[in-house]
Amino acid sequence: MRQIVNFNANWLFSKETCDTPVSLPAGWEAISLPHSWNAQDGQDGGNDYHRGACWYVKTVEKADLPAADRYYLELQGANSSADVYLAGKHLAHHDGGYSTWRVDLTDHLTGSDLLAVKVDNSPNETVYPQMADFTFYGGIYRDVNIVCVNESHFDLDYFGGPGLKVTPEIVEKDAKVEIEAYVTGMKDGQQLRYTICTPCGCEVAAATTADTKVVLDIADVHLWHGRKDPYLYTAKIDLLDGETVLDNISTRFGCRTFRIDPNNGFILNGEEYPLRGVSRHQDRWGFGNALLPEHHREDIELICEVGATTIRLAHYQHAQYFYDLCDEKGLVIWAEIPYISKHMPTGRENTISQMKELIVQNYNHPSIVVWGLSNEIGIGGGAEDLLENHRILNDMCHEMDKTRLTTIAAVSMCKMDDPYLQIPDVVSYNHYFGWYGGEVSMNGPWFDKFHETHPNIPIGCSEYGCEALNWHTSDPMQGDYTEEYQSYYHEELIKQLFTRKFMWATHVWNMFDFGADARSEGGENGQNHKGLVTFDRSYKKDSFYAYKAWLSDDPFVHLCSKRYIDRVEDVTKVTVYSNQPEVELFANGVSLGKKTAEDHFFKFDVPNVGETKLEAVAGDLRDESTIRKVDTFNEEYRLKEEGAVINWFDIETREGYLCLNDKMSEVLKTFRGKLLFAGLAKKMLGGGKKGGKVKAAGFEIKPDSGMMQMMGGFTVLRLFTLMGGMANVKFTKEELLDINKKLNKIRKKK
């Protein structure tokens, strides 16, 4: 009978370069798993976190293990490449840091043996990911087990899979459930006992046979129906020798149908079921990727609280425990491999192996509906090798899994007629109009244009968002990192995206702030702050409640900008989010009136005198905050970028004339502004203007292109900072002030 021994405790760890240990080293750090050596330095900025080969060692005492014929070491996540040694002998190598893999130790155990695992997250050109906006945490950051089995056992060698594959087919009110078992060492006379049970353990179908594939019928099947009814059956298989159970395995599964319609979006069990949700990175402040079960549970509860119906699990395979939680809660899932940003011709085999592991290990999860082939991989253009890689992955997904669809997340600058958009079944785009350039208002019309251009391709939005920290203003602007601008941005995106039913899915980037050690934005380095919730999960930003107002049925009322107390204006704007039909706002006990809001965003003008206690009331629900009148703006609320050459509020302005704080679109409206920009393009974009277009980071940018429209939404200062960084060109403070002087001489066009 199978026994699984957790092997997380009592390891020794070292970052030091050394030969393969053959005995317990002295002076190494004592740790328990899960563990990451980048839990701190991968989140503090500077892009200097340790990337290299590190060692984990532990003694395996065979006498302490249950009696068995075979012993498998199971590693559920070691990033990104790893080698396993026993008593100094090399047993296995694995590339890919996010999936389960196993090593047969049996023939090498002698009694007391040193197990050594070398884990390496060094840069290389064969293992994905290598270029992406998140930290590649090194470590054995998920559980390690010893799986003890009979000589005849369910397979443990095939791409880390569970040993069984369950494929339900709905036939009117019933289901035909194909169950396939993968068995190693099965002998004559041995049989397999298959059973299907309800959540309460009641058996609804069974068969005993020597066949490794059966079809069992469920009469009057109870469907898995997302958040509304996430009903799960359990399939069990016993490997029998007479009456003796040699091995047994089980998996939960759901019976459901789905399709994705280019006009009506996601259809679950024949009903329209809008997929509106979030993306998730798995890391956490102070832990990196080394999460505990309670961390996963907290994440899923927060995602459910916001009312999401879908999660894009980016940009790699997540923990099996989290997929299980998604099944239980009824979240519809996009699962993907880390084929991201930079196409590596030498990395094709790794994309194939990671996709095989993703599908084999996760096939039985009813929550998963699409396999993601890649993310923003077309960032450098659609070379033939890239296209071939996608065709191989797409065909392989359909061959391995005939029940699900494939998708990609295309970078915003990818043209609508790019050939790689024709490869997957459905498409999504990562758009940041209103944050990385462009205007917020551009998002909805862009998707309308795609839908009109490609009426038969289902289109979704796989990423959209903007960064917010504890900065505040009454006049939010693109790029100011305030909580108020993030709220405005998401209010507008919700109204634009959620009202277009043809969009098959929308995923906010991101549910949680996450580690990106190369980042130095927003005043707190080492993180991407686009989350609706902070990295430590302790604070729900106001935008969290904007989504809750649209997506959740749990009654609530929320006063925004609670951390923005000191205000200079005589009348200040106050926003309340609620999913209730009417909200009344009180200032020091005096009603400022009742309001209704079809968009769930209630706006009030509030007199700002002295100190005012605000109370928002919706039925029996209440929320409170305080504002205070001050004469000068509280500089504690304003971002001062650490290490910035110049901050936007230090720039001299002249009424009616241009400056560095104006948007590029305003500059390019003027003839003199166009001339000035053309002169700067050579330094900033590498080659300047030629034939009516400029070139940046591999993209040719025509004046009327979407890329130029995006650039038009940047302030001149922000564009120079970001694009200068892309081209590795830095402007000095003196150069920027000189440009500002020239802009100050150009009158704005009315």
Order of alpha helices (4+ residues) and beta strands (2+ residues): beta-beta-beta-beta-beta-beta-beta-beta-beta-beta-beta-beta-beta-beta-beta-beta-beta-beta-beta-beta-beta-beta-beta-beta-beta-beta-beta-alpha-beta-alpha-beta-alpha-beta-alpha-beta-beta-alpha-beta-alpha-beta-beta-beta-alpha-beta-beta-beta-beta-beta-beta-beta-beta-alpha-alpha-beta-beta-beta-alpha-alpha-alpha
